[in-house]
Amino acid sequence: MHVDDYRAHCDTFTQTIRDLCHTPATRVVLERGRGRPVEDCDQRAHRALAPLTRGYGARRAHWTVAGLIALERPARHPLDLAAVHDSRTELRWYQRPNLGTCLAQAAATTRDDTSAERRLRVLTRLSTDLLHRRLPGLTRQLLGQGQAPDFAVLLSDLAAWDEHRRTIATRWLDSFHLAPRGHDPAPPPAGPTP
């Protein structure tokens, strides 16, 4: 499958899950599966997700992202999530925020770059299973700080994690350090004037 086709699938999948989450019962079912292996998920999740993922592989990545999207509570979120997600799909794929960018922007609100970078470095070293299990807590934190992850980009990254972990980890770390912080660094100490 061509990479652009897979990226289009990621966008379609995340939008379809958002639409499904308008039904509270479906949201609850998907939310319960967050981070778990596919085999441990509720049968109702299989009914909703199996048709959407057929032929695309990376079932656990799809299931995890569906559970993470279910954590969004548009009515309680400080951002207009629909507008944020729509504006991102207009950007070129490489310009869209990945997990590193989201962590950097969240760190800017708390002015705690060191802790956020440490957390990101830990995430980049995790096995697939541990990474999936940690993402729900991180997603809750990001949403609470007004940062909405680009779940289509995250889906693509998770789907490729086993084969390309080092490349994805490097991209996340680079994005963390290159992301606009939203606050100015401390000014340099005043020196003598010429």
N, C-alpha and C positions, 0 to 999 in steps of 0.2 A: 504494500500500500504506500502511496506517495505521502510524504510528510505533510503537505498542505491538506490532503484529504483527511489525515488523522487529526490535524489541528482543527479543521472544520467540524469533525466529529466531536472533539472535546468541547467546542463552543455549543454545539447542538445538545450534547448530553447535559451540560450544566444548565442550560436554559430549560430543558425538559424537566430536570429535577426541580428547579425553582418553581415551575408550573405545578408539578405534582405536590409540592410542599404547601400549596394554597389549601390543600385538604388536611386538616389537623391530624386525622388518623394516619395518613400516609407519612406526614412529617414525623410523628412519634415512632413509627415503624422504622423509618430510615435512620432516625437519630439513635435508636438503640443499637444499630449495627456499626456505629462509628468505630473505626480502628480494629474491629474484629476480623478474624479470618472469615471468608465467605461461608464456609461450612457451619459456622456458629451463628449465622444471621437468621432472623425470622423468615419463615416461608413466604410471608407476604412481601418481604423485601425482594425475594427471588422473583415473585410474580411481577413486581414493578420493574426490576432492573434487568432481568435476563433478556427480554426482548430488545432493550436499549444497548446491550453490550455484545450481542451475538456478532461474531466475526471480528471483534476488535481486540481480543485478548485482554491481558492485564485486568482480570475480573476484580481482584482485591483493590486495585487502585480505583476502579469505578465505584465499588461499594463504599470504600472509605470516603471518597469525595462526595458521594451522595449523602453520607452521614454528616459530613462537615457542612454541606449546604443546608441541611436540615437545622443546623445550629443558628442560622441567620434568623433573626426576628425583625423583619423590616419595620414593623410598627414601633419597635423599641430601639431601633438603631439610629444613631445621630446622623447618619448619611442617608441620602436617597439611594439605596442599594441598586435599584433598577437602573437609575441614571448612570451610576458608577460603572456597572457591568456593561451597559450599552456603549458607553464612551470608550471602554477598553477594547471592545471588539472592532472599533474603527482604527485602532493603532496597528502598526506592523507587529507581528508576533514577538520579535526580539525587543520591542519597545515596551511590551506589557510587563507589569510588575510580577516578579517571581517572589518566592518566600523570603529571600534576602532583602529585597526592597521593602516588603511589608514590615519585616522586623526592624529595619532601620527607621522607617517612618514612625512606627510605634515607639521606638526608643527615643525619638525626638520629642515626643509628648511627655516623656518621663525624665528626659535628659540622663538616661542610663545606658549609654552605648556599650560600656564594658560588659554589663550583664547580658545584654541582648546578643553581643558578639559571641560571648562564651556559650550561650544557649544554642546559637546557630552552629557553632563549631561542633558541639556535641551532636546535634541533629545530623550533621553531614557525615558523622562516623558510624551512625547506627545501621543495623541490619534492616531489611525491609520490614520485618515483623515489628521491631521496636519503634521504628519511625512511624508506622501506621498507628501504633498505640499511643504515641505522644502527640500526634497532630490534633486530636480533639481538644485537649487542654490548651494548646497553643492557639488554636483557632478561636476558642472562647475568649482568650486574653486579647488577641488582636481585634476581634469584633468589639470587645469592651472598651478598647482604646481608640475606636473610630477608624480602624483599618479593615478594609474588606479584601481578603485575599482574592487573587484572580484564580478561581477554581479550575478554569480550563487549562491554564498554564500549569497549575499544580498537578492536575490529572496527567498531563503529558509527562511531567517530570517523574511522577510516581510510577507511571507505566514503564519508564525507561530506567528506573533506579537500579535494578539488578545488573544491567549491562553497562550502564554509563554513570554510575554513582560519582566517580571522581570528577567527571566533566560537569555534572549537574551541581555538585558541591562547590566546585570552583566558581561556577556562574553565580550561585547564591552568595558566596562570600564576596565576589567582585561587586555584585549589585548592592550588597550591604554597605560596602565602603564608598560606592559611587553615588548612592541615593542622596537626594537633597534632604537635609535634616530638619528644615523648618525652623531652626534657631541658629543664631550666629555664634561662632566660637568666641571665646573670651578674647577681648582685644589684647594685642601685645603690650607689654609693659611700656610705659612712657619713658623715652630716653631723652637725652639732652637735645635741645633744638639747635639747628645749625645757625 
